[in-house]
Amino acid sequence: MATLGVKANIAVGLVSVLVVGAVAAAVLPGFFVVKRSPCLGKLREIGAVQQAHYAEHNRYAASFTELAGFKINPNSLFQLALDGGHPSAPANDCIGCQFVATCRSNVPNRDVWSIASVERTFRGETVPAFSLLHDINGE
């Protein structure tokens, strides 16, 4: 009889481990996507604010301080850069004619995304203007 009780306890333990594993597998990927999502949202916001700035001033902003209504949270989970010598930045013959904004995620894997006012080519693929580009996959 004792053997049957031990087997039942082992079965319950295995089922518990499977349930916890399934929950962890479902929750953890979502946790990492949530950490990356604010970065992508900020790049979309930069693209929209830059388009509005261009419509009003006939040029793109060279710094975030020029972008009316755009705020950077110093405690954010990402780092933003505007034009700043990014490797995929387009040639800039005239100041304010185009821009590239990049966002580097601080967690979980330091992905780098960008958005630009011009069409770009990345690894043989055309990336339309104001489209998000996954420059570096930190995974």
ROSE-853028 format. One line per 5 residues: number of its first residue (from 1); their letters; for each residue x, y, z of C-alpha. Coordinates in Angstrom, 2 decimals. Each point is the difference from the previous one (the first is absolute). Example, Ala and Ser with C-alpha at 12.3 -4.5 7.8 and 13.67 -1.06 7.14 Angstrom:
1) AS) 12.30 -4.50 7.80 ~ 1.37 3.44 -0.66
END
This chain:
1) MATLG) 0.00 0.00 0.00 ~ 2.82 2.42 0.82 ~ 1.38 -0.45 -3.51 ~ -3.29 1.14 -1.55 ~ 0.06 3.17 2.18
6) VKANI) 3.58 0.79 -1.07 ~ -0.89 -0.47 -3.67 ~ -3.02 2.28 0.40 ~ 2.15 2.68 1.65 ~ 2.56 -0.23 -2.81
11) AVGLV) -2.77 0.30 -2.61 ~ -1.45 3.06 1.74 ~ 3.49 1.52 0.21 ~ 0.65 -0.58 -3.71 ~ -3.34 1.52 -0.96
16) SVLVV) 0.79 3.03 2.19 ~ 3.39 0.45 -1.69 ~ -1.63 -0.24 -3.44 ~ -2.63 2.59 0.91 ~ 2.60 2.42 1.40
21) GAVAA) 2.19 -0.54 -3.09 ~ -2.90 0.66 -2.36 ~ -0.95 3.20 1.86 ~ 3.64 1.19 -0.03 ~ 0.33 -0.74 -3.72
26) AVLPG) -3.14 2.01 -0.69 ~ 0.85 2.96 2.26 ~ 3.76 0.55 -0.52 ~ -0.02 0.70 -3.77 ~ -2.78 2.53 0.57
31) FFVVK) 2.08 1.63 2.73 ~ 2.88 0.57 -2.43 ~ -2.28 1.32 -2.76 ~ -1.50 2.51 2.44 ~ 3.50 1.29 0.75
36) RSPCL) 0.69 0.58 -3.70 ~ -3.39 1.50 -0.87 ~ 0.59 3.45 1.57 ~ 3.09 0.37 -2.21 ~ -2.02 -0.64 -3.15
41) GKLRE) -2.77 2.31 1.16 ~ 2.49 2.81 0.61 ~ 1.46 -0.39 -3.50 ~ -3.47 0.19 -1.52 ~ -0.63 3.11 2.10
46) IGAVQ) 3.29 1.55 -1.18 ~ -0.98 -0.68 -3.62 ~ -3.38 1.69 0.43 ~ 1.42 2.98 1.91 ~ 2.78 0.42 -2.58
51) QAHYA) -2.56 0.06 -2.81 ~ -1.97 2.71 1.83 ~ 3.23 1.94 0.64 ~ 0.90 -0.21 -3.70 ~ -3.46 1.21 -1.05
56) EHNRY) 0.36 3.05 2.25 ~ 3.72 0.85 -0.46 ~ 0.84 -1.55 -3.39 ~ 2.77 -2.08 1.61 ~ 0.39 -2.84 2.47
61) AASFT) 1.12 0.67 3.57 ~ 3.67 -0.68 0.74 ~ -0.61 -0.61 3.71 ~ -2.75 -1.24 2.26 ~ -0.24 3.42 1.68
66) ELAGF) -1.25 1.47 -3.30 ~ -2.91 -2.44 -0.13 ~ -3.00 1.68 1.58 ~ -1.83 -2.26 2.40 ~ 2.56 -2.82 -0.15
71) KINPN) 1.24 -1.16 3.38 ~ 2.64 -2.54 0.99 ~ -0.41 -1.78 3.31 ~ 3.47 -0.21 1.64 ~ -1.06 -3.26 1.70
76) SLFQL) -1.05 -1.71 -3.22 ~ 1.03 -3.50 -1.05 ~ 1.63 1.24 -3.21 ~ 2.46 2.57 -1.36 ~ -0.91 2.36 -2.84
81) ALDGG) 2.25 1.76 -2.51 ~ -0.85 2.41 -2.80 ~ 2.29 0.04 -3.06 ~ 3.11 -0.55 2.21 ~ 2.28 -1.85 -2.43
86) HPSAP) -2.05 -3.17 -0.20 ~ 1.52 -2.49 -2.49 ~ -3.18 -0.12 -2.09 ~ -0.42 3.81 -0.03 ~ -0.49 1.39 -3.50
91) ANDCI) 2.43 2.47 -1.53 ~ -1.01 3.44 1.25 ~ 0.75 2.61 -2.68 ~ -2.15 2.65 1.62 ~ -0.79 0.52 3.65
96) GCQFV) -3.57 -0.92 0.83 ~ -0.77 -1.75 -3.30 ~ -0.17 -3.44 1.59 ~ 0.42 -1.80 3.31 ~ 0.61 -3.39 1.58
101) ATCRS) -1.15 -0.72 3.54 ~ 1.26 -3.09 1.79 ~ -1.18 -1.76 3.10 ~ 2.06 -2.51 1.96 ~ -1.84 -2.19 2.45
106) NVPNR) 1.68 -0.34 3.40 ~ -1.80 -3.29 0.69 ~ -0.13 -2.87 -0.65 ~ 2.40 -0.31 -2.91 ~ 1.09 3.46 -1.14
111) DVWSI) -1.83 0.02 -3.34 ~ 0.49 3.07 -2.20 ~ -2.86 1.40 -2.09 ~ -0.13 3.09 -2.19 ~ -2.30 2.19 -2.06
116) ASVER) 1.05 2.41 -2.76 ~ -1.53 2.64 -2.22 ~ 1.50 -1.59 -3.12 ~ -0.16 -3.40 -1.64 ~ 2.91 -2.22 1.05
121) TFRGE) 1.51 -3.30 -1.06 ~ 0.81 -2.51 2.71 ~ 1.44 -3.44 -0.81 ~ -1.23 0.31 -3.57 ~ -3.55 0.91 1.02
126) TVPAF) -1.62 3.39 -0.62 ~ -1.37 1.64 3.13 ~ -2.55 2.73 -0.81 ~ 0.26 3.44 1.63 ~ -1.59 0.18 3.47
131) SLLHD) 0.06 -3.80 0.36 ~ 1.56 -1.68 3.01 ~ 3.22 -1.90 -0.63 ~ 1.41 -2.66 2.34 ~ 3.69 0.89 -0.44
136) INGE) 1.57 -2.29 2.60 ~ -1.51 -3.04 1.65 ~ 1.64 -0.32 3.39 ~ -1.32 -3.52 0.60
END
